Amino acid sequence: MTETSTTAAAPAAEATGPAGRTEAGETRADRFVRQLAEMRIPDPSAGRALLWLRVGVALMAAGLAAGVASYFLSRGTTDALAQRDAQAAGIAGVCGCIVGSALYLRYTLANVLRFWFARLTLSVEAGPAEARPDGAEPADRTREDND
């Protein structure tokens, strides 16, 4: 069984009924899932994104723990050499926190932006007729307002 690919004009030409179902009985969500499968976009849960997200959280926690521990080490002694070692460990902890935060933000924002892009693509593909149930679009809204 082969699937036919849809063009950009095809979704606009399909008549939709109640609940966004096309005449073939396929919902917009089903069509979107099918088109994602055709594009062969890698599934983010199957990749290393979750691993790097967890590494980022672990680095943030370890950096915070190293910073707090080095504070108490440097304040608990009068030996200048031990205090400098504790300060170096504290700075390494701060660096770990920064790198962990960057990893966490990168992979969290990647997931958010992936879903935002999918929503944007679906809304552009749907066109103004599917944007509202009655098919009307307010006169005072511009294209920029929809994004």
N, C-alpha and C positions, 0 to 999 in steps of 0.2 A: 504494500500500500504506500503510495507516494503522496506527499503533501505538496500543494501548490503554494508558491510564495506570493505574498500579497504586496501590492505596490502602494504608494502613498495615496493614490486616487481610489483604490479599492475600498478602504474603510468608509470613505465619505459616500460612496455609491451604494453601500449596503443600507437597507432599510432596517431601522431598529424598532423593536416593539417595546412592551413594558419590561421594566427591570433591566434595560440595556441589552436584551437578547436580540441577535440578528435573526434573519429569516431561516438560517441554517441551524438555529438553536444554540449558537455559541455566544457566550457573554463576552463583554469587553475584557474581563479579567482572564478568561480562557484564551482569548486571542492574544493577549499580551504575554501570557506564559508560553504559548506556542511560538510566538515571535522571538522571545528570549532564547528558547531552545534552538531555534534556527540560527541565531547569531553566534551561538557557541561561546557565550560569555562564561568565564569560569565562575563557579559557585564560591562566594567568599567564605562560606563555612567549611568548605573542603580544603581550602588553602592554608597558608601559614599565618593568615591575618589574626586569628584567635590566639595563636602562640605568641606573636609579637605584642598583642594587646596585653596578655598576661605578663610577659616580660617587662613591659612598661609599668604595670601596676607593681610588680615585684621590685623593680628598681626604685620606684618612688618610695615604697615602704622601707626598703633597705637603706636608702639614702637618708631618710628621716631618722631611722634608728641609729645610723652611724653618726649623724649630726648631734643627736641628743646624747649619745654615749660619749662622744668626744668632748662635749661641753663639760660633762661631769668629770671626765678624766683630766681635763686641763685645769679645772677649778679645785680638784682634790689634791693637787701636789704643788710644792714650791720649787721643784726642779725645773729649770727653764728648758732643758732638753726634752723632758717628758711632755711639757706643755706644748712645745713646738710640734712634736709628733702627733699629739692629740689635735692640734689645729690643722695639720695636714690631713688627718683622717676626716676631720669635719668638712674641710673643703672638698675632699673626694666624695663625701656623702652629699654635699650640695650639688656637685656635678652629676652624681647618680640620679638625684631627684629631677634635675633639669632634663637629662636624657630620657628618663622614664616618663616624664610628663610629655615630652615631645613625641615619644612613641605612642603613648596612650591617646593623645590628641589626634595624631595622624591617622591611626586605624579607627578611632571612633568617628572622626569626621568623614573618613572614606565611606563608612557604612551609611551615615546620614546623607551624604551627597549622592550615593548610589541610589537610594530610595527617592530622593528629591528629583534626580534626573529621570528616573523611571516614571514618576508622577507627571513631570513636565512633558515627557515624550508622549505619554498616554493622553494627556489633556490636549496637546497640539494635534495629535493624530485623530482624536475624537471630533474636533471641530466645534463650532459654536452650537450646532444642532443638538449635540449630546451633552453640552455643558450644563444645561438646566432641563428639568423634566418637561416644561412646557415649550422648550425650544426657543424661547425669547431671551435676548441678552439686553441688559439695561443700556440705555442710550448714553448715560454719563460715564460708563466704564470704558477704559481704553485697553489696548492689548497689554500695556505695561502693568495695569492693575491685576490682570489675571496671573502674571508670573509671580 
